[in-house]
Amino acid sequence: MVGSQKKSMKIILSIFIILGALYAGFPVLWMILSSFKSNVQVFAWPPTFIDFSFSFDSYIAILSNPEKVRFFINSYCISFIVVALTLVIGIMAAYGFSRFDFPLKGLINTIIISVQAIPPIVLLIPYMSLIVTMKLFNTYWALILTYLIFTLPYCILMTTGYFNTLSTDLDEAVRIDGGSRFTALWRILVPISVPGLVAVGMYTFMQAWNEYLFALVLTKTNNMRTVPVGINLLMGEHTYDWSQMMAMSFLGSLPVLILFLFFQRYFIAGMSAGAVKG
């Protein structure tokens, strides 16, 4: 009787999981299918789900347009630079918080955490004024420096938690062998912390890649726009090119999807280690 009840519960649970997956995945599947339709087919009633001829016109229109390709180049450049700077600065800051005691350490930690609690839209006008004053408006650095403000606190907190799980004996062993703290950090602790750093890097990339509000406000010309803003530009005054919007949305989702598929093991392990053990 007990075995039968457990089997029934597993079946019911499996059904709910499948229904939840279908509910969550259907909009993504519809987006992909719509990207291969024409605008006429997108608005057809009743809607066609499978029975239609695939058309690559939307993808050709996007990839053959230098202005739209530029959106992707901008997003890649900005996102990768933000990831690199966030990891380098965050690793060094986290090492300091993990291995040293210094005045106002608790207060600085509190400030770092509080930055995560502030809605980005509240900071839009101050950042706009600062960027204009620094004469960085409509440049890569306007977005890179802005995104660092939001990604660094998370990186520092997660990496500090990860470093806290590593014994200080590792540092001492390196110093006994004549190495410096810099050597201990980059040659010992960082390689050991790869799962946590991969998780932080993926989170940072997704934040920079998907950000829309600051990318819209801090840039002026199309040659500096990013993918989220480029998708919005496909909405005309009287008509929306839904087919191209779906195609560009799918192309914009691919980097994050590929990163997660290849690094999900490190991502899950890193998130768990940094959050729970820290």
C-alpha positions as CSV (number, residue, x, y, z in Angstrom):
1,M,0.0,0.0,0.0
2,V,2.8,2.4,0.9
3,G,4.7,1.6,-2.3
4,S,1.5,2.2,-4.3
5,Q,1.0,5.6,-2.7
6,K,4.6,6.6,-3.4
7,K,4.2,5.6,-7.0
8,S,1.0,7.6,-7.3
9,M,2.6,10.6,-5.8
10,K,5.5,10.4,-8.2
11,I,3.1,10.2,-11.1
12,I,1.2,13.2,-9.9
13,L,4.4,15.1,-9.3
14,S,5.7,14.2,-12.7
15,I,2.5,15.5,-14.3
16,F,2.7,18.8,-12.5
17,I,6.4,19.2,-13.5
18,I,5.5,18.4,-17.2
19,L,2.6,20.9,-17.1
20,G,4.9,23.5,-15.5
21,A,7.6,23.0,-18.1
22,L,5.0,23.3,-20.9
23,Y,3.6,26.5,-19.4
24,A,7.1,28.0,-19.0
25,G,8.4,26.8,-22.4
26,F,5.4,27.5,-24.6
27,P,6.1,31.3,-25.0
28,V,9.7,30.5,-26.0
29,L,8.6,27.8,-28.5
30,W,6.0,30.2,-29.9
31,M,8.6,32.9,-30.3
32,I,10.9,30.6,-32.2
33,L,8.2,29.4,-34.5
34,S,6.9,32.9,-35.1
35,S,10.4,34.0,-36.2
36,F,10.0,31.6,-39.2
37,K,6.7,33.1,-40.2
38,S,5.7,36.1,-42.2
39,N,3.7,38.9,-40.5
40,V,0.6,37.6,-42.3
41,Q,1.1,34.2,-40.8
42,V,1.8,35.6,-37.4
43,F,-1.6,37.3,-37.3
44,A,-3.5,34.4,-39.0
45,W,-6.6,33.1,-37.3
46,P,-6.8,30.4,-36.3
47,P,-3.1,30.5,-35.5
48,T,-0.9,28.0,-37.2
49,F,1.4,26.2,-34.9
50,I,3.2,23.5,-37.0
51,D,1.5,23.6,-40.4
52,F,3.3,26.4,-42.2
53,S,6.2,26.8,-44.5
54,F,9.4,27.9,-42.8
55,S,10.8,31.2,-44.0
56,F,14.3,32.5,-43.1
57,D,13.4,36.0,-44.5
58,S,13.5,37.6,-41.0
59,Y,16.9,36.1,-40.2
60,I,18.3,37.2,-43.5
61,A,16.9,40.7,-43.1
62,I,18.6,41.0,-39.7
63,L,21.9,39.4,-40.5
64,S,22.3,41.2,-43.8
65,N,21.6,44.6,-42.2
66,P,24.9,46.2,-40.9
67,E,23.0,48.3,-38.4
68,K,21.2,45.4,-36.8
69,V,24.4,43.3,-36.8
70,R,26.0,46.2,-35.0
71,F,23.5,45.8,-32.1
72,F,24.9,42.3,-31.5
73,I,28.5,43.4,-31.8
74,N,27.9,46.2,-29.2
75,S,26.2,43.8,-26.8
76,Y,29.0,41.2,-27.1
77,C,31.7,43.8,-26.6
78,I,30.0,45.5,-23.6
79,S,29.0,42.2,-22.0
80,F,32.4,40.5,-22.3
81,I,34.3,43.6,-21.0
82,V,31.9,43.9,-18.1
83,V,32.4,40.2,-17.2
84,A,36.2,40.6,-17.4
85,L,36.3,43.7,-15.2
86,T,33.7,42.4,-12.8
87,L,35.7,39.2,-12.2
88,V,39.1,40.8,-11.9
89,I,38.0,43.6,-9.6
90,G,35.5,41.4,-7.7
91,I,38.1,38.6,-7.1
92,M,40.7,41.0,-5.6
93,A,38.0,42.8,-3.5
94,A,36.6,39.4,-2.3
95,Y,40.1,38.2,-1.3
96,G,40.6,41.3,0.8
97,F,37.3,40.8,2.6
98,S,37.9,37.1,3.1
99,R,41.6,37.3,4.3
100,F,42.0,40.7,6.0
101,D,40.5,42.6,8.9
102,F,40.4,46.4,8.4
103,P,38.5,49.4,9.8
104,L,34.9,49.8,8.7
105,K,34.9,46.4,7.0
106,G,31.4,45.7,8.3
107,L,30.1,49.1,7.1
108,I,31.6,48.6,3.7
109,N,30.0,45.2,3.5
110,T,26.6,46.7,4.4
111,I,27.0,49.4,1.7
112,I,27.8,46.7,-0.9
113,I,24.7,44.7,0.1
114,S,22.5,47.8,0.1
115,V,23.4,48.6,-3.4
116,Q,21.7,45.4,-4.5
117,A,18.5,46.5,-2.8
118,I,18.2,49.8,-4.7
119,P,15.9,49.7,-7.8
120,P,18.0,50.7,-10.8
121,I,15.4,53.1,-12.1
122,V,15.9,55.3,-9.0
123,L,19.6,55.8,-10.0
124,L,18.8,56.6,-13.7
125,I,18.9,60.4,-13.4
126,P,22.0,60.6,-11.2
127,Y,23.9,58.2,-13.5
128,M,22.7,60.1,-16.5
129,S,24.1,63.4,-15.0
130,L,27.3,61.7,-14.0
131,I,27.9,60.2,-17.5
132,V,27.2,63.4,-19.2
133,T,29.6,65.3,-16.9
134,M,32.3,62.7,-17.5
135,K,31.7,63.2,-21.3
136,L,31.0,59.5,-21.8
137,F,27.5,59.8,-23.1
138,N,26.9,57.5,-26.1
139,T,30.0,55.5,-25.6
140,Y,30.8,51.9,-24.6
141,W,32.2,53.1,-21.3
142,A,29.0,54.8,-20.3
143,L,27.3,51.3,-20.2
144,I,30.3,49.4,-19.0
145,L,30.9,51.6,-15.9
146,T,27.1,51.7,-15.2
147,Y,26.8,47.9,-15.4
148,L,29.8,47.4,-13.1
149,I,27.9,49.3,-10.4
150,F,25.2,46.6,-10.4
151,T,27.4,43.5,-11.1
152,L,30.3,44.1,-8.7
153,P,28.4,43.8,-5.4
154,Y,27.0,40.4,-6.4
155,C,30.4,39.3,-7.5
156,I,32.1,40.4,-4.3
157,L,29.5,38.8,-2.1
158,M,29.5,35.5,-3.9
159,T,33.3,35.3,-4.3
160,T,33.9,36.3,-0.7
161,G,31.6,33.5,0.4
162,Y,33.5,31.0,-1.8
163,F,36.9,32.2,-0.6
164,N,35.7,31.8,3.0
165,T,35.3,28.1,2.4
166,L,38.9,27.7,1.5
167,S,41.4,27.2,4.3
168,T,44.0,30.0,5.0
169,D,46.5,27.2,5.1
170,L,46.7,27.4,1.3
171,D,47.8,31.0,1.5
172,E,50.4,30.1,4.2
173,A,51.8,27.2,2.2
174,V,52.4,29.5,-0.7
175,R,54.1,32.1,1.4
176,I,56.3,29.5,3.1
177,D,57.4,28.5,-0.4
178,G,58.4,32.2,-1.1
179,G,55.3,33.2,-3.0
180,S,53.3,36.4,-2.4
181,R,49.6,36.8,-1.6
182,F,49.1,37.7,-5.2
183,T,50.5,34.3,-6.2
184,A,48.3,32.6,-3.7
185,L,45.3,34.3,-5.0
186,W,45.7,33.8,-8.8
187,R,47.6,30.5,-8.8
188,I,45.9,28.6,-6.0
189,L,42.5,30.1,-4.9
190,V,41.2,31.2,-8.3
191,P,41.7,27.8,-10.0
192,I,40.0,26.1,-7.0
193,S,37.1,28.6,-7.2
194,V,36.3,28.0,-10.9
195,P,32.7,26.8,-10.3
196,G,31.9,29.9,-8.2
197,L,33.6,32.2,-10.7
198,V,31.7,30.6,-13.6
199,A,28.4,31.2,-11.8
200,V,29.3,34.9,-11.2
201,G,30.5,35.3,-14.8
202,M,27.3,33.9,-16.2
203,Y,25.1,36.1,-14.0
204,T,27.2,39.1,-14.9
205,F,26.9,38.3,-18.6
206,M,23.1,37.9,-18.4
207,Q,22.8,41.2,-16.5
208,A,24.8,43.1,-19.1
209,W,23.3,41.3,-22.1
210,N,19.7,41.8,-21.1
211,E,19.8,45.3,-19.7
212,Y,17.5,47.7,-21.5
213,L,16.8,50.9,-19.5
214,F,20.3,52.3,-19.2
215,A,21.2,51.1,-22.7
216,L,18.3,53.2,-24.0
217,V,19.0,56.3,-22.0
218,L,22.8,56.4,-22.1
219,T,23.1,56.0,-25.9
220,K,21.8,58.2,-28.7
221,T,22.9,56.8,-32.0
222,N,22.0,53.4,-33.5
223,N,25.7,52.4,-33.9
224,M,25.9,52.4,-30.0
225,R,22.6,50.6,-29.3
226,T,22.5,47.1,-27.9
227,V,20.3,44.1,-28.7
228,P,17.4,44.8,-26.3
229,V,17.1,48.4,-27.6
230,G,17.5,47.2,-31.2
231,I,14.5,44.9,-30.7
232,N,12.5,47.8,-29.4
233,L,13.4,49.8,-32.5
234,L,11.6,47.3,-34.7
235,M,8.3,48.7,-33.3
236,G,7.2,51.3,-35.8
237,E,4.7,54.2,-35.3
238,H,1.9,52.3,-37.1
239,T,3.2,48.8,-37.6
240,Y,5.2,46.2,-35.7
241,D,7.5,43.8,-37.6
242,W,6.7,40.9,-35.3
243,S,8.5,38.3,-37.3
244,Q,11.8,40.2,-37.2
245,M,11.2,41.0,-33.5
246,M,10.8,37.3,-32.8
247,A,13.9,36.4,-34.9
248,M,16.0,39.0,-33.2
249,S,14.7,38.0,-29.7
250,F,15.7,34.4,-30.5
251,L,19.1,35.4,-31.7
252,G,19.5,37.6,-28.6
253,S,18.5,34.6,-26.3
254,L,21.0,32.2,-27.9
255,P,24.2,33.4,-26.1
256,V,22.6,33.0,-22.6
257,L,21.0,29.7,-23.6
258,I,24.3,28.3,-24.9
259,L,26.2,29.5,-21.8
260,F,23.8,27.8,-19.5
261,L,23.7,24.6,-21.4
262,F,27.5,24.3,-21.4
263,F,28.2,25.6,-17.9
264,Q,25.0,24.7,-15.9
265,R,26.9,22.2,-13.8
266,Y,29.4,24.9,-12.7
267,F,26.6,27.5,-12.4
268,I,24.5,25.4,-10.0
269,A,27.6,24.3,-7.9
270,G,28.9,27.8,-7.7
271,M,25.6,29.3,-6.7
272,S,25.1,26.7,-4.0
273,A,28.7,27.1,-2.6
274,G,28.8,30.8,-2.7
275,A,25.3,31.3,-1.2
276,V,25.1,28.5,1.3
277,K,28.6,28.2,2.6
278,G,29.3,31.9,2.5
